[in-house]
């Protein structure tokens, strides 16, 4: 792909889960990248709607509150404030914010799913799930752990972080209860399912037209040769949005909720009076495409589940135009770990640092194609080198001035959605700055956050 579609492009910033604050590993991944891409697109005159939010309903949230001995709602309020505070300090803007704590949001998600079940799009089926033989929990998402059947890595019942494969209690090897260690016991339950295999032809069109990194295509290649699963969209469990109508007594699966929220959010921004599935689908008439920013471990969801949900809801054409993914970001050579207090929290770090330098460094060091590593020494050395350049102090041994224009052009082009590479943009921009040029470029404005964070969506 080389041409951007005309019309409105939705840029999806993933909703961080409120089971902890954001650390700079999160920031260096999808959050800053999506903001930079959106700013650059607006400066090029493109129509963009940036979608952000928070994620309240994974059972990780309830588990974390239980582990901390906190009231779950008090914990959510605490972490929500830290997450949104980090967004503000980092200059991450958005046009629409998905808030699962509002009645309007919860009602919309429950209504859409109920309509899809009632009209037969998502059939109710008796399926075999698993529950813990000891504590009785339905084993799904964070309640179950085991080994990925695809690559053998440790995983929970959501996805495999190293390879991005879909995982569940039914597919994990040597599965056990993550809460008490109990063994899984088969159980039958009647739940609504999304038969992903029914959408194979539509999904293949999505994958062919979209700009997807090789790592994402490796995940998708598996499903070119094997059937896609029937995906349960609600569970008999103790956390999540409560189902209504035919889903009474069930809780909505949180990735399904996210997929429906990506239908609802842009449509609600464009058609605020919409109040039914058909009206929210109609709100997508003005949307030319969707671009996802996410970690590689979520490839199954943004490349398979979410497009299938849009198709099942009635969005008539494939909308995914591409994805920008990131690998893990390490801290001083080790994986970020909340339990071992090995983390650098984004809100605390940004409160003490220059925002422009943080944005530039995390973009320069972004783990886009492989794991990269934040070190304090590296960050301080970067700041000492870059700050004089931001102050328009050319260096004696810098780039020859005749080459500056080419570097600025390359930096600007590196921030296009197709081929987005913020690390390359920073390197080119810094080269240009050694000559005293580049301070008024698209790349400078987008990378540092010097443009307005919010933009009016042109209808």
C-alpha positions in Angstrom: 0.0 0.0 0.0 1.2 3.5 -0.8 -1.9 5.6 -0.9 -4.0 6.8 2.1 -7.7 6.4 1.7 -9.8 9.6 1.4 -12.3 10.4 4.2 -11.9 10.0 7.9 -9.4 7.7 9.5 -9.9 6.3 13.0 -6.7 5.9 14.9 -7.1 3.5 17.8 -5.1 4.0 21.0 -5.6 0.8 23.1 -7.4 1.3 26.4 -5.0 0.6 29.2 -6.3 -1.7 31.9 -6.8 0.0 35.3 -4.9 -2.7 37.2 -2.0 -0.4 37.6 -0.5 2.9 36.4 1.2 3.3 33.0 4.9 2.8 33.0 7.2 4.2 30.4 7.3 0.8 28.6 3.6 1.3 27.9 4.3 4.9 26.9 7.0 4.0 24.4 4.8 1.5 22.7 1.3 2.3 21.3 0.4 5.5 23.2 3.0 8.0 22.1 3.2 6.4 18.7 -0.5 6.8 18.1 -0.5 10.4 19.3 2.5 11.3 17.1 0.9 9.7 14.0 -2.4 11.5 14.6 -0.6 14.9 15.1 1.4 14.4 11.9 -1.7 13.4 9.9 -3.5 16.5 10.9 -0.6 18.7 10.0 -0.7 17.1 6.6 -4.4 18.0 6.3 -5.8 14.5 6.8 -9.1 13.9 8.6 -8.4 11.9 11.7 -10.4 10.7 14.7 -8.3 9.5 17.6 -10.0 7.0 19.9 -8.7 6.5 23.5 -10.2 5.2 26.7 -9.6 3.0 29.7 -10.3 -0.7 30.2 -12.2 -1.6 33.4 -13.7 -5.0 32.8 -10.8 -7.6 32.4 -10.8 -9.9 35.4 -7.2 -8.8 35.9 -8.8 -5.7 37.6 -10.7 -7.7 40.2 -7.7 -10.0 40.8 -5.4 -7.0 41.4 -7.8 -5.5 43.9 -8.1 -8.8 45.8 -4.3 -9.1 45.8 -3.9 -5.6 47.1 -6.7 -6.0 49.7 -8.4 -2.9 48.2 -12.0 -2.1 47.3 -12.1 -2.7 43.6 -13.8 0.6 42.8 -11.4 2.6 45.0 -8.5 0.9 43.2 -10.0 1.7 39.8 -10.4 5.4 40.7 -6.7 5.5 41.9 -5.2 3.9 38.8 -7.6 5.7 36.4 -6.3 9.1 37.8 -2.7 8.0 37.3 -3.3 6.8 33.7 -5.2 9.9 32.6 -2.6 12.0 34.4 0.1 10.4 32.5 -1.8 11.0 29.2 -2.0 14.7 30.1 1.6 15.0 31.2 2.8 13.2 28.0 0.6 15.4 25.8 -1.4 12.5 24.4 -4.5 13.9 22.9 -7.7 12.2 21.7 -11.0 13.1 20.0 -13.2 10.5 21.7 -12.7 8.8 25.1 -14.3 5.4 25.8 -15.4 5.4 29.4 -16.8 2.0 30.7 -17.8 3.7 34.0 -20.6 5.7 32.3 -24.1 4.3 32.1 -24.4 5.3 28.4 -21.3 3.3 27.5 -22.4 0.1 29.4 -25.9 0.4 28.1 -24.7 0.7 24.5 -22.4 -2.3 24.7 -25.1 -4.5 26.3 -27.7 -3.4 23.8 -25.5 -4.0 20.8 -24.6 -7.5 21.9 -28.2 -8.3 22.9 -29.4 -7.3 19.4 -26.8 -9.5 17.7 -27.9 -12.5 19.8 -31.6 -11.8 19.3 -31.3 -11.5 15.5 -29.3 -14.7 15.3 -26.0 -13.3 14.2 -24.4 -14.6 17.4 -26.0 -18.0 18.1 -26.4 -19.3 21.7 -24.6 -22.6 21.9 -23.8 -25.2 24.5 -20.0 -25.2 24.8 -17.5 -26.8 27.0 -15.7 -24.4 29.2 -13.6 -25.1 32.3 -13.9 -24.2 35.9 -11.5 -24.6 38.8 -12.1 -27.9 40.6 -11.1 -26.2 43.9 -12.4 -22.6 43.9 -15.1 -22.9 41.3 -14.1 -19.9 39.2 -14.8 -20.0 35.5 -11.3 -20.3 34.0 -10.9 -17.5 31.5 -8.5 -14.6 30.9 -6.4 -13.9 34.0 -8.0 -16.8 36.0 -6.1 -19.4 34.0 -2.5 -20.0 33.2 -0.6 -22.6 31.2 1.6 -23.0 28.2 0.9 -21.7 24.7 0.1 -24.6 22.4 1.8 -22.8 19.5 5.2 -21.8 20.9 5.3 -23.3 24.4 5.7 -20.1 26.3 3.9 -19.3 29.5 0.5 -17.6 28.9 -2.8 -16.8 30.4 -6.3 -17.3 28.9 -6.1 -14.4 26.6 -3.1 -14.4 24.3 0.5 -15.4 24.2 2.8 -12.5 24.7 5.8 -13.9 22.7 4.0 -15.2 19.7 0.6 -13.3 19.7 -1.5 -16.5 19.5 -5.0 -16.8 20.9 -5.1 -18.8 24.1 -7.8 -20.0 26.4 -8.4 -22.6 29.1 -9.4 -25.0 26.3 -6.2 -24.5 24.3 -3.5 -24.0 27.0 -1.2 -26.9 27.8 -0.9 -27.9 31.5 -3.5 -25.3 32.4 -4.3 -24.5 36.0 -6.2 -21.9 38.1 -4.1 -18.7 38.4 -5.9 -17.9 41.7 -5.5 -21.1 43.7 -3.6 -23.5 41.5 -6.5 -25.9 41.1 -6.9 -28.2 38.2 -9.4 -27.3 35.4 -12.7 -29.3 35.3 -14.8 -29.3 32.2 -18.2 -27.7 32.4 -21.0 -27.0 29.9 -22.6 -23.6 29.6 -24.9 -22.0 27.0 -23.3 -18.8 25.8 -23.3 -16.7 22.7 -20.5 -17.3 20.3 -19.0 -15.5 17.3 -18.2 -18.1 14.7 -15.1 -16.5 13.3 -14.8 -19.1 10.6 -17.9 -17.6 9.0 -16.0 -14.4 8.4 -12.9 -16.0 6.8 -13.4 -14.4 3.4 -14.1 -11.0 4.8 -11.0 -11.2 7.1 -8.7 -12.3 4.3 -9.8 -9.2 2.4 -9.0 -7.1 5.5 -5.5 -8.7 5.8 -4.8 -8.3 2.1 -5.7 -4.6 2.0 -4.1 -3.6 5.3 -0.5 -2.5 6.0 0.6 -5.1 8.6 4.0 -5.9 10.0 5.6 -9.2 9.3 5.1 -10.3 12.9 1.4 -9.8 12.7 1.2 -11.7 9.4 3.0 -14.6 11.1 0.2 -14.8 13.6 -2.4 -14.6 10.8 -0.6 -17.3 8.7 -1.7 -19.9 11.2 -5.3 -19.2 10.5 -4.8 -19.4 6.8 -4.2 -23.2 7.3 -6.4 -24.0 10.3 -10.0 -23.1 11.3 -10.7 -20.1 13.3 -12.4 -20.7 16.7 -16.0 -20.2 17.8 -15.3 -17.3 20.1 -17.5 -17.0 23.3 -18.6 -13.4 23.7 -20.0 -13.8 27.2 -19.3 -16.0 30.2 -20.9 -17.1 33.5 -18.4 -15.2 35.6 -18.1 -12.5 38.3 -16.8 -9.4 36.6 -17.6 -7.4 33.5 -20.7 -5.7 32.0 -23.8 -7.6 32.8 -25.7 -9.0 29.8 -29.4 -8.1 29.2 -32.2 -10.0 27.5 -31.0 -13.4 26.2 -27.7 -12.7 28.0 -29.2 -12.2 31.4 -26.9 -13.9 34.1 -23.8 -13.7 31.9 -21.0 -11.1 31.8 -19.7 -9.7 28.5 -16.3 -10.9 27.5 -14.0 -7.9 27.7 -12.3 -8.3 24.3 -15.8 -8.5 22.8 -16.6 -5.3 24.7 -13.5 -3.6 23.3 -14.5 -4.7 19.7 -18.0 -3.3 20.2 -16.6 -0.1 21.8 -14.6 0.5 18.6 -17.9 0.4 16.7 -19.6 2.6 19.2 -16.9 5.2 19.9 -16.4 6.8 16.5 -20.1 6.4 15.6 -21.1 8.2 18.8 -18.6 11.0 18.1 -20.0 11.5 14.6 -23.7 10.7 15.4 -24.3 11.6 19.1 -28.0 10.9 18.9 -27.5 7.3 17.6 -29.2 4.8 20.0 -29.4 1.5 18.2 -27.0 -1.0 16.5 -28.3 0.1 13.0 -27.7 3.8 13.8 -24.2 3.2 15.2 -23.4 1.1 12.1 -24.8 4.0 9.9 -22.4 6.3 11.7 -19.5 4.4 10.0 -20.5 5.6 6.6 -18.0 8.5 6.8 -15.2 6.4 8.1 -12.7 5.4 5.4 -10.5 3.2 7.5 -9.1 2.2 10.9 -5.5 2.1 12.0 -4.6 0.2 15.2 -1.6 0.9 17.5 -0.9 -2.0 19.8 1.5 -4.5 21.2 2.2 -7.6 19.2 0.5 -9.8 21.9 -2.8 -8.3 20.8 -2.5 -9.3 17.2 -5.3 -11.9 17.3 -7.7 -9.3 18.6 -7.1 -6.3 16.5 -6.6 -8.3 13.3 -9.2 -11.0 13.7 -11.7 -10.5 16.5 -12.4 -6.8 16.1 -12.8 -6.8 12.3 -15.1 -9.8 12.7 -17.2 -7.9 15.2 -17.6 -5.0 12.8 -18.6 -7.4 10.1 -21.1 -9.2 12.3 -22.6 -5.9 13.4 -23.3 -4.9 9.7 -20.4 -2.6 8.8 -20.6 -3.3 5.0 -16.9 -3.0 4.0 -13.6 -4.0 5.5 -12.2 -1.0 7.4 -8.8 -2.1 8.7 -6.1 -0.1 6.9 -3.1 -1.1 9.0 -1.5 -1.6 12.3 1.6 -0.3 14.0 2.9 -2.7 16.6 5.6 -2.8 19.2 7.7 -5.4 21.1 8.6 -5.3 24.8 10.5 -2.4 26.3 12.9 -3.4 29.0 14.1 -1.4 32.0 17.8 -1.6 32.7 17.9 -5.0 30.9 14.9 -6.6 32.7 11.2 -6.8 31.9 9.0 -4.3 33.7 7.5 -5.9 36.8 5.0 -4.3 39.2 5.3 -7.2 41.7 9.1 -6.8 42.0 8.7 -3.0 41.9 10.9 -2.9 38.8 9.1 -0.1 36.9 9.4 3.6 36.1 5.9 5.0 36.4 4.9 7.3 33.5 3.1 10.0 35.6 5.9 10.2 38.2 8.7 10.3 35.5 6.9 12.9 33.4 6.2 15.1 36.4 10.0 15.5 37.0 11.2 15.6 33.4 10.9 17.8 30.2 8.0 16.4 28.3 9.6 17.1 24.9 12.7 15.3 25.8 10.8 12.3 27.1 8.7 12.1 23.9 11.8 12.3 21.7 13.8 9.8 23.7 11.0 7.2 23.9 10.4 7.6 20.2 14.1 7.3 19.4 14.4 4.1 21.6 11.0 2.7 20.6 10.8 -1.2 20.6 9.3 -1.3 17.2 11.0 -4.3 15.5 12.7 -5.8 18.5 13.0 -5.4 22.3 14.8 -2.3 23.3 16.1 -1.2 26.7 15.6 2.0 28.7 18.6 2.9 30.8 18.9 6.0 33.0 22.5 6.7 31.7 21.3 6.5 28.1 18.4 8.8 28.7 20.5 11.4 30.5 23.1 11.3 27.7 20.4 11.7 25.1 19.0 14.8 27.0 22.4 16.4 27.3 22.9 16.0 23.6 19.4 17.0 22.4 18.6 20.0 24.6 21.1 22.4 22.9 19.7 21.3 19.6 16.2 22.2 20.7 17.5 25.5 21.7 18.7 26.0 18.1 22.3 25.7 18.8 24.0 24.2 15.7 27.0 22.0 16.3 30.4 22.6 14.7 30.7 19.0 13.5 27.1 18.5 12.5 25.4 17.6 9.3 26.4 19.7 6.2 23.6 22.3 5.8 23.0 21.3 2.2 21.7 17.9 3.5 19.3 19.2 6.1 16.3 19.6 3.8 16.5 15.9 2.8 16.7 14.8 6.5 13.6 17.0 7.4 11.7 15.5 4.5 12.6 12.0 5.5 11.6 12.7 9.1 8.2 14.0 8.0 7.6 11.1 5.7 8.6 8.6 8.4 5.5 9.7 10.4 3.0 8.8 7.7 0.7 5.9 8.8 2.0 3.6 6.1 5.5 2.8 7.1 5.3 4.7 10.4 8.7 4.8 12.0 9.1 7.4 14.8 12.6 6.2 15.7 13.7 7.0 12.1 11.9 10.4 12.3 13.8 11.3 15.5 17.2 10.3 14.0 16.6 12.3 10.9 15.3 15.3 12.8 18.3 15.4 15.1 20.6 15.3 12.1 18.8 18.4 10.7 18.9 20.1 14.1 22.7 20.0 14.1 22.5 22.6 11.3 19.9 24.7 13.1 17.2 23.6 10.7 14.1 21.5 11.3 12.5 23.3 14.3 9.4 24.3 12.3 8.8 20.9 10.6 5.9 18.5 10.8 8.2 16.0 12.5 9.3 18.5 15.2 5.7 19.5 16.0 4.4 15.9 16.1 7.2 14.3 18.0 7.5 16.9 20.7 3.8 17.5 21.0 3.9 21.2 20.1 0.6 20.9 18.2 -2.8 21.0 19.9 -3.7 17.6 21.4 -7.4 17.8 20.4 -8.9 18.5 17.1 -12.4 19.1 15.9 -13.7 16.2 13.9 -14.9 17.5 10.5 -18.2 15.8 9.8 
